[in-house]
Amino acid sequence: MNSKILQSKSEMTKFQVLTEIAAHQPNVRQKEIAIKIGVTPQAISEYMKELISEGLIHSDGRVRYKITKDGVEWVLDNAAELKRYSQSVMEDIISHVSTWTAICDEDVHKNDKVFIEMRNGLLYATKTKDTGIYGTSIMYGEAGYEIGVTDLKGYMHVETNTITICKIPRIKRGGSNAVNLERLKPIIDSKPYIGAIGTEALMSLKRIGVTPNVMFGASESAIQAAYHGLASAVVIVEDEVSYLLSRLENESIPYEIVDLSKPGIK
């Protein structure tokens, strides 16, 4: 993988400095950052100057620094790049030495050859259906329960699925009372994985008799579901949409947005 941040120690250090600033802004102690990432305070000072000149941070005092919008985007872009690299390592290297967990379709004994496939985001093991991906069971497993599988052979391609973003108004614009429930219900009924962000979102789902799979951490959960091939819908209050879109863009997750505010809502 060609990666500027992985090829350059300076870029990696800049990434570390910027994330520390974001975590501790606005009162940033350069000495503490220097100790944490293992460089000199003088070096941190130079990185600060560079970050200011590049418009990634803003200073309004001697020790007061804030990360800018461009800085946030730079961190997210590089964090996504590092994540893609780590996933590549997992797929290309770790898979040859790891033990994978799968759910048994039928009783499996230790050292049985089992075939593996992904269903609804989970791995399943079977002895009868040749999926082209196979390994060896390391233990006895009862049908419907998990086993460990090692020495996995073959390639599993899981298509990243789409996230449907169902935007709804905040309480000051009506909340769940102002949601087009007739449009919301068929969307929710068509998705196996449902997330809610905001109390108004939770109440909108309650009005159609649905309990979400996840509420807290719904953005990250939906992203992981998409990577595991699950189509999902995230019912989300309007002022949280921009953050979710930023995460999906950085992760290259396909999505669609549906505005579910009733006509005439301002």
C-alpha positions as CSV (number, residue, x, y, z in Angstrom):
1,M,0.0,0.0,0.0
2,N,1.4,3.4,-1.0
3,S,0.7,5.6,2.0
4,K,2.3,9.0,2.6
5,I,1.6,8.9,6.3
6,L,3.1,5.4,6.7
7,Q,6.2,6.2,4.5
8,S,7.1,9.4,6.4
9,K,8.0,9.5,10.1
10,S,7.4,13.3,10.0
11,E,3.8,12.8,8.7
12,M,3.1,10.2,11.3
13,T,4.4,12.5,14.0
14,K,2.3,15.4,12.7
15,F,-0.7,13.1,12.8
16,Q,0.0,12.3,16.5
17,V,0.5,15.9,17.4
18,L,-2.7,16.9,15.7
19,T,-4.8,14.2,17.4
20,E,-3.3,15.2,20.8
21,I,-4.3,18.9,20.1
22,A,-7.8,17.8,19.2
23,A,-8.1,15.8,22.4
24,H,-6.8,18.5,24.7
25,Q,-7.8,21.8,23.0
26,P,-7.7,24.7,23.7
27,N,-5.2,24.5,26.6
28,V,-2.5,22.4,24.9
29,R,0.7,21.7,26.8
30,Q,3.5,21.1,24.4
31,K,5.7,19.4,27.0
32,E,3.1,16.8,27.7
33,I,2.6,16.0,24.0
34,A,6.4,15.7,23.6
35,I,6.6,13.2,26.5
36,K,3.6,11.2,25.2
37,I,4.8,10.7,21.6
38,G,8.5,10.6,22.4
39,V,10.0,13.7,20.8
40,T,11.6,16.9,22.2
41,P,9.5,20.0,23.2
42,Q,11.5,21.9,20.5
43,A,10.3,19.5,17.9
44,I,6.7,19.9,19.0
45,S,7.1,23.7,18.8
46,E,8.2,23.3,15.1
47,Y,5.3,21.0,14.3
48,M,2.9,23.6,15.9
49,K,4.3,26.3,13.6
50,E,3.9,23.9,10.6
51,L,0.3,23.0,11.5
52,I,-0.6,26.7,11.9
53,S,1.0,27.6,8.5
54,E,-0.9,24.8,6.8
55,G,-4.2,25.9,8.4
56,L,-4.7,22.7,10.3
57,I,-4.7,24.4,13.7
58,H,-5.5,27.9,14.9
59,S,-3.8,29.7,17.9
60,D,-5.4,32.5,19.8
61,G,-2.9,32.7,22.6
62,R,0.4,31.3,23.9
63,V,-0.9,27.9,24.8
64,R,-4.4,28.0,23.3
65,Y,-4.7,26.0,20.1
66,K,-7.7,24.6,18.3
67,I,-8.0,22.2,15.4
68,T,-9.6,23.7,12.3
69,K,-12.2,22.1,10.0
70,D,-9.3,21.4,7.6
71,G,-7.4,19.8,10.4
72,V,-10.3,17.5,11.3
73,E,-10.6,16.4,7.7
74,W,-6.9,15.8,7.5
75,V,-7.0,13.6,10.7
76,L,-10.1,11.7,9.4
77,D,-8.5,11.1,6.0
78,N,-5.3,9.7,7.5
79,A,-7.1,7.7,10.2
80,A,-9.1,6.1,7.4
81,E,-5.9,5.3,5.5
82,L,-4.4,3.7,8.6
83,K,-7.5,1.7,9.1
84,R,-7.5,0.4,5.6
85,Y,-3.9,-0.6,6.0
86,S,-4.6,-2.5,9.2
87,Q,-7.5,-4.3,7.5
88,S,-5.2,-5.3,4.7
89,V,-2.8,-6.7,7.2
90,M,-5.6,-8.6,8.8
91,E,-6.8,-10.1,5.5
92,D,-3.4,-10.9,4.0
93,I,-1.4,-12.0,7.0
94,I,-3.3,-12.6,10.2
95,S,-5.9,-14.8,8.5
96,H,-3.2,-17.5,8.0
97,V,-2.5,-17.8,11.8
98,S,-5.8,-16.8,13.5
99,T,-8.6,-18.8,14.9
100,W,-11.9,-17.7,13.5
101,T,-15.2,-18.0,15.3
102,A,-18.2,-19.5,13.4
103,I,-21.6,-20.8,14.3
104,C,-22.3,-24.5,13.5
105,D,-25.0,-25.5,11.1
106,E,-24.7,-29.0,12.5
107,D,-22.7,-30.8,15.2
108,V,-19.0,-30.5,14.4
109,H,-16.1,-32.6,15.9
110,K,-12.5,-31.6,16.6
111,N,-10.4,-31.7,13.4
112,D,-13.4,-31.8,11.1
113,K,-13.1,-30.0,7.8
114,V,-15.7,-27.3,7.7
115,F,-16.8,-24.8,5.1
116,I,-17.4,-21.2,6.0
117,E,-19.8,-18.5,4.7
118,M,-21.1,-15.2,5.8
119,R,-24.8,-14.8,6.7
120,N,-26.3,-11.6,8.1
121,G,-22.9,-10.4,9.1
122,L,-21.9,-13.6,11.0
123,L,-19.7,-16.5,10.0
124,Y,-21.3,-20.0,9.8
125,A,-19.6,-23.4,9.5
126,T,-21.1,-26.3,7.6
127,K,-19.7,-29.8,6.7
128,T,-22.0,-30.3,3.7
129,K,-22.1,-27.1,1.5
130,D,-18.9,-26.4,-0.4
131,T,-18.5,-22.6,-0.2
132,G,-14.9,-22.6,-1.5
133,I,-13.7,-21.4,1.9
134,Y,-12.7,-24.0,4.4
135,G,-10.7,-24.7,7.5
136,T,-10.3,-27.1,10.4
137,S,-12.4,-27.2,13.6
138,I,-10.3,-27.0,16.8
139,M,-13.0,-28.3,19.0
140,Y,-16.4,-30.0,19.3
141,G,-19.3,-27.7,18.6
142,E,-23.0,-28.3,18.9
143,A,-25.4,-27.2,16.1
144,G,-26.4,-23.6,16.7
145,Y,-23.3,-22.7,18.8
146,E,-19.9,-21.5,18.1
147,I,-16.6,-23.2,17.3
148,G,-13.1,-22.1,16.5
149,V,-11.8,-22.6,13.0
150,T,-8.1,-22.4,12.0
151,D,-6.0,-22.8,8.9
152,L,-8.6,-21.0,6.8
153,K,-8.2,-21.4,3.1
154,G,-9.9,-19.5,0.3
155,Y,-11.0,-15.9,-0.3
156,M,-14.2,-14.5,1.1
157,H,-15.5,-11.4,-0.7
158,V,-18.1,-9.5,1.3
159,E,-19.7,-6.6,-0.6
160,T,-19.9,-3.4,1.4
161,N,-23.6,-2.7,1.7
162,T,-25.5,0.6,1.6
163,I,-26.6,2.7,4.6
164,T,-29.9,4.5,4.3
165,I,-29.9,7.8,6.3
166,C,-33.3,8.7,7.4
167,K,-33.1,12.4,8.4
168,I,-35.8,13.7,10.8
169,P,-36.4,17.0,12.5
170,R,-35.3,18.0,16.0
171,I,-37.9,18.6,18.7
172,K,-38.0,22.4,18.0
173,R,-39.3,21.6,14.5
174,G,-41.7,19.0,15.7
175,G,-39.6,15.9,16.5
176,S,-41.3,12.5,15.9
177,N,-44.6,14.3,15.4
178,A,-43.3,15.9,12.3
179,V,-41.9,12.7,10.7
180,N,-43.6,11.1,7.7
181,L,-44.1,7.7,9.3
182,E,-45.7,6.2,6.1
183,R,-42.4,6.7,4.3
184,L,-40.3,5.6,7.3
185,K,-42.0,2.3,7.8
186,P,-41.3,0.6,4.5
187,I,-37.6,1.7,4.7
188,I,-37.2,0.2,8.1
189,D,-39.1,-3.0,7.2
190,S,-36.7,-3.5,4.3
191,K,-33.5,-3.3,6.4
192,P,-32.1,-6.0,8.7
193,Y,-30.1,-3.6,10.8
194,I,-31.6,-0.4,12.4
195,G,-29.8,2.4,14.2
196,A,-31.2,5.5,16.0
197,I,-29.3,8.7,16.7
198,G,-31.2,11.1,18.9
199,T,-34.2,10.8,21.2
200,E,-36.5,12.0,18.4
201,A,-35.2,9.2,16.2
202,L,-35.9,6.6,18.9
203,M,-39.5,8.0,19.3
204,S,-40.0,7.9,15.6
205,L,-39.2,4.2,15.5
206,K,-41.4,3.7,18.5
207,R,-44.3,5.2,16.6
208,I,-44.0,2.4,14.0
209,G,-43.5,-0.3,16.6
210,V,-39.8,-0.8,16.0
211,T,-36.9,-1.1,18.5
212,P,-33.5,-0.2,17.0
213,N,-30.7,-2.7,17.1
214,V,-28.4,0.0,18.4
215,M,-28.7,3.6,19.6
216,F,-25.4,4.7,21.3
217,G,-22.6,4.4,18.9
218,A,-25.0,3.9,16.0
219,S,-22.8,5.5,13.4
220,E,-19.8,3.2,14.0
221,S,-22.1,0.2,14.4
222,A,-23.8,0.9,11.0
223,I,-20.4,1.2,9.4
224,Q,-19.3,-2.2,10.7
225,A,-22.6,-3.7,9.6
226,A,-22.0,-2.3,6.1
227,Y,-18.5,-3.9,6.0
228,H,-20.1,-7.2,7.0
229,G,-22.6,-7.0,4.1
230,L,-25.6,-5.9,6.1
231,A,-27.9,-3.2,4.7
232,S,-28.9,-0.8,7.4
233,A,-31.0,2.3,8.1
234,V,-30.0,5.0,10.5
235,V,-32.8,7.2,11.7
236,I,-31.0,10.4,12.7
237,V,-31.8,13.9,13.9
238,E,-30.9,16.6,11.3
239,D,-28.0,18.3,13.1
240,E,-26.1,15.0,13.4
241,V,-26.2,14.1,9.7
242,S,-23.1,16.1,8.7
243,Y,-20.9,14.1,11.1
244,L,-22.3,10.8,9.9
245,L,-21.8,11.8,6.2
246,S,-18.1,12.7,7.0
247,R,-17.5,9.3,8.5
248,L,-19.2,7.5,5.6
249,E,-17.2,9.5,3.0
250,N,-13.9,8.7,4.8
251,E,-14.8,5.0,5.0
252,S,-16.0,4.9,1.4
253,I,-19.4,3.5,2.5
254,P,-22.2,3.9,-0.1
255,Y,-25.2,5.7,1.3
256,E,-28.5,7.4,0.4
257,I,-30.3,10.2,2.3
258,V,-34.1,10.4,2.8
259,D,-35.5,13.5,4.3
260,L,-38.6,12.3,6.3
261,S,-39.8,15.7,7.5
262,K,-43.5,16.2,6.8
263,P,-44.2,18.7,4.0
264,G,-44.5,22.3,5.3
265,I,-42.1,21.7,8.3
266,K,-39.7,24.7,8.6
